[in-house]
């Protein structure tokens, strides 16, 4: 957010960066799975964005294709942007700070959610976001999330219990 305030009528406003391009969800939906080189190119940038967030003490907790953008910026295509910090959680040096979600709730998108978010085995941290980014990579390479099911609970159980099918088994051109 670059600026915010109220207009003359009293309505709140905020100003954000204009990002022409497509989310990774839209990109894969329109054009199918991506070649590994393009996946690596986009995700390296996303890793840089996550590193900056993590170094600032923030855990995103909702990494998914819809929250990553392949934008056109500065005359360059495929500039990766990490969006929607609506579920962000802050971490202190000694561990997690105040909870931003209510106790007993699950925060995130089931198709890309880390097992610890589902099971509450420990507080979400950097590894939570890295798991989500790995699930996004899987989607980019295969055109589908790592796990799917009839409902959100079935998908979450699969993240905790099941072994994912290697992308190379779904798309032989993806290196093992």
JOCORGI-V398819 format. One record per residue. N is the residue number from 0. RES is the residue in three letters. SS is DSSP state (a for helix, b for strand, c for the rest). PHI is phi as a letter, one per 40 degrees, with the letter a starting at -180 (NA if undefined). NEAR is the number of other ideal C-beta (glycine too) atoms within 10 Angstrom. Layout:
BEGIN
n:N res:RES ss:SS phi:PHI near:NEAR
n:N res:RES ss:SS phi:PHI near:NEAR
END
This chain:
BEGIN
n:0 res:UNK ss:c phi:NA near:7
n:1 res:UNK ss:c phi:c near:7
n:2 res:UNK ss:b phi:a near:8
n:3 res:UNK ss:b phi:a near:10
n:4 res:UNK ss:b phi:i near:9
n:5 res:UNK ss:b phi:b near:9
n:6 res:UNK ss:c phi:c near:8
n:7 res:UNK ss:c phi:c near:5
n:8 res:UNK ss:c phi:c near:5
n:9 res:UNK ss:c phi:g near:6
n:10 res:UNK ss:c phi:c near:8
n:11 res:UNK ss:b phi:c near:8
n:12 res:UNK ss:b phi:a near:9
n:13 res:UNK ss:b phi:a near:9
n:14 res:UNK ss:b phi:b near:10
n:15 res:UNK ss:c phi:b near:10
n:16 res:UNK ss:c phi:c near:10
n:17 res:UNK ss:c phi:c near:7
n:18 res:UNK ss:c phi:b near:15
n:19 res:UNK ss:c phi:c near:9
n:20 res:UNK ss:b phi:i near:17
n:21 res:UNK ss:b phi:b near:16
n:22 res:UNK ss:b phi:c near:20
n:23 res:UNK ss:a phi:c near:25
n:24 res:UNK ss:a phi:c near:17
n:25 res:UNK ss:a phi:c near:14
n:26 res:UNK ss:a phi:c near:20
n:27 res:UNK ss:a phi:c near:20
n:28 res:UNK ss:a phi:c near:12
n:29 res:UNK ss:a phi:c near:8
n:30 res:UNK ss:a phi:b near:10
n:31 res:UNK ss:c phi:g near:10
n:32 res:UNK ss:c phi:d near:19
n:33 res:UNK ss:c phi:b near:21
n:34 res:UNK ss:c phi:c near:13
n:35 res:UNK ss:a phi:d near:16
n:36 res:UNK ss:a phi:c near:8
n:37 res:UNK ss:a phi:c near:15
n:38 res:UNK ss:a phi:d near:20
n:39 res:UNK ss:a phi:c near:13
n:40 res:UNK ss:a phi:d near:14
n:41 res:UNK ss:a phi:c near:22
n:42 res:UNK ss:a phi:c near:19
n:43 res:UNK ss:a phi:c near:10
n:44 res:UNK ss:a phi:c near:17
n:45 res:UNK ss:a phi:c near:21
n:46 res:UNK ss:a phi:c near:15
n:47 res:UNK ss:a phi:c near:12
n:48 res:UNK ss:a phi:c near:17
n:49 res:UNK ss:a phi:c near:21
n:50 res:UNK ss:a phi:d near:12
n:51 res:UNK ss:a phi:c near:11
n:52 res:UNK ss:a phi:c near:17
n:53 res:UNK ss:a phi:c near:16
n:54 res:UNK ss:a phi:c near:9
n:55 res:UNK ss:c phi:c near:10
n:56 res:UNK ss:c phi:g near:13
n:57 res:UNK ss:b phi:b near:17
n:58 res:UNK ss:b phi:b near:24
n:59 res:UNK ss:c phi:c near:26
n:60 res:UNK ss:c phi:g near:23
n:61 res:UNK ss:c phi:a near:22
n:62 res:UNK ss:c phi:c near:27
n:63 res:UNK ss:c phi:a near:23
n:64 res:UNK ss:a phi:d near:21
n:65 res:UNK ss:a phi:c near:15
n:66 res:UNK ss:a phi:b near:23
n:67 res:UNK ss:b phi:b near:26
n:68 res:UNK ss:b phi:b near:26
n:69 res:UNK ss:b phi:b near:21
n:70 res:UNK ss:b phi:b near:20
n:71 res:UNK ss:b phi:b near:14
n:72 res:UNK ss:b phi:b near:16
n:73 res:UNK ss:c phi:f near:6
n:74 res:UNK ss:c phi:g near:6
n:75 res:UNK ss:b phi:b near:8
n:76 res:UNK ss:b phi:c near:10
n:77 res:UNK ss:b phi:f near:15
n:78 res:UNK ss:b phi:c near:16
n:79 res:UNK ss:b phi:c near:20
n:80 res:UNK ss:b phi:b near:17
n:81 res:UNK ss:b phi:c near:20
n:82 res:UNK ss:c phi:b near:17
n:83 res:UNK ss:c phi:f near:15
n:84 res:UNK ss:c phi:c near:14
n:85 res:UNK ss:c phi:c near:11
n:86 res:UNK ss:c phi:b near:18
n:87 res:UNK ss:c phi:d near:16
n:88 res:UNK ss:b phi:b near:21
n:89 res:UNK ss:b phi:c near:13
n:90 res:UNK ss:b phi:b near:17
n:91 res:UNK ss:b phi:c near:9
n:92 res:UNK ss:c phi:c near:6
n:93 res:UNK ss:c phi:c near:6
n:94 res:UNK ss:b phi:h near:9
n:95 res:UNK ss:b phi:c near:15
n:96 res:UNK ss:c phi:c near:13
n:97 res:UNK ss:c phi:d near:7
n:98 res:UNK ss:c phi:c near:12
n:99 res:UNK ss:c phi:c near:14
n:100 res:UNK ss:c phi:b near:14
n:101 res:UNK ss:c phi:c near:7
n:102 res:UNK ss:c phi:d near:6
n:103 res:UNK ss:c phi:g near:6
n:104 res:UNK ss:c phi:c near:8
n:105 res:UNK ss:c phi:b near:14
n:106 res:UNK ss:c phi:b near:17
n:107 res:UNK ss:c phi:h near:21
n:108 res:UNK ss:c phi:b near:20
n:109 res:UNK ss:a phi:d near:22
n:110 res:UNK ss:a phi:c near:22
n:111 res:UNK ss:a phi:b near:26
n:112 res:UNK ss:c phi:c near:27
n:113 res:UNK ss:c phi:c near:23
n:114 res:UNK ss:a phi:d near:13
n:115 res:UNK ss:a phi:c near:17
n:116 res:UNK ss:a phi:c near:27
n:117 res:UNK ss:a phi:c near:18
n:118 res:UNK ss:a phi:c near:12
n:119 res:UNK ss:c phi:f near:12
n:120 res:UNK ss:c phi:c near:10
n:121 res:UNK ss:c phi:a near:12
n:122 res:UNK ss:c phi:c near:15
n:123 res:UNK ss:c phi:d near:24
n:124 res:UNK ss:c phi:a near:17
n:125 res:UNK ss:a phi:d near:16
n:126 res:UNK ss:a phi:c near:12
n:127 res:UNK ss:a phi:c near:23
n:128 res:UNK ss:a phi:c near:25
n:129 res:UNK ss:a phi:c near:15
n:130 res:UNK ss:a phi:d near:20
n:131 res:UNK ss:a phi:d near:26
n:132 res:UNK ss:a phi:c near:21
n:133 res:UNK ss:a phi:c near:16
n:134 res:UNK ss:a phi:c near:23
n:135 res:UNK ss:a phi:c near:27
n:136 res:UNK ss:a phi:d near:20
n:137 res:UNK ss:a phi:d near:22
n:138 res:UNK ss:a phi:c near:23
n:139 res:UNK ss:a phi:c near:24
n:140 res:UNK ss:a phi:c near:22
n:141 res:UNK ss:a phi:b near:21
n:142 res:UNK ss:c phi:g near:16
n:143 res:UNK ss:c phi:a near:15
n:144 res:UNK ss:c phi:c near:20
n:145 res:UNK ss:c phi:c near:22
n:146 res:UNK ss:c phi:b near:22
n:147 res:UNK ss:c phi:a near:11
n:148 res:UNK ss:c phi:a near:15
n:149 res:UNK ss:c phi:c near:7
n:150 res:UNK ss:c phi:a near:9
n:151 res:UNK ss:a phi:d near:13
n:152 res:UNK ss:a phi:c near:12
n:153 res:UNK ss:a phi:c near:12
n:154 res:UNK ss:a phi:c near:20
n:155 res:UNK ss:a phi:c near:21
n:156 res:UNK ss:a phi:c near:15
n:157 res:UNK ss:a phi:c near:19
n:158 res:UNK ss:a phi:d near:24
n:159 res:UNK ss:a phi:c near:15
n:160 res:UNK ss:a phi:b near:9
n:161 res:UNK ss:c phi:c near:11
n:162 res:UNK ss:c phi:c near:7
n:163 res:UNK ss:c phi:c near:14
n:164 res:UNK ss:c phi:c near:13
n:165 res:UNK ss:c phi:d near:12
n:166 res:UNK ss:a phi:d near:24
n:167 res:UNK ss:a phi:c near:13
n:168 res:UNK ss:a phi:c near:11
n:169 res:UNK ss:a phi:c near:14
n:170 res:UNK ss:c phi:b near:15
n:171 res:UNK ss:c phi:d near:9
n:172 res:UNK ss:c phi:c near:10
n:173 res:UNK ss:c phi:c near:17
n:174 res:UNK ss:c phi:c near:8
n:175 res:UNK ss:c phi:c near:7
END
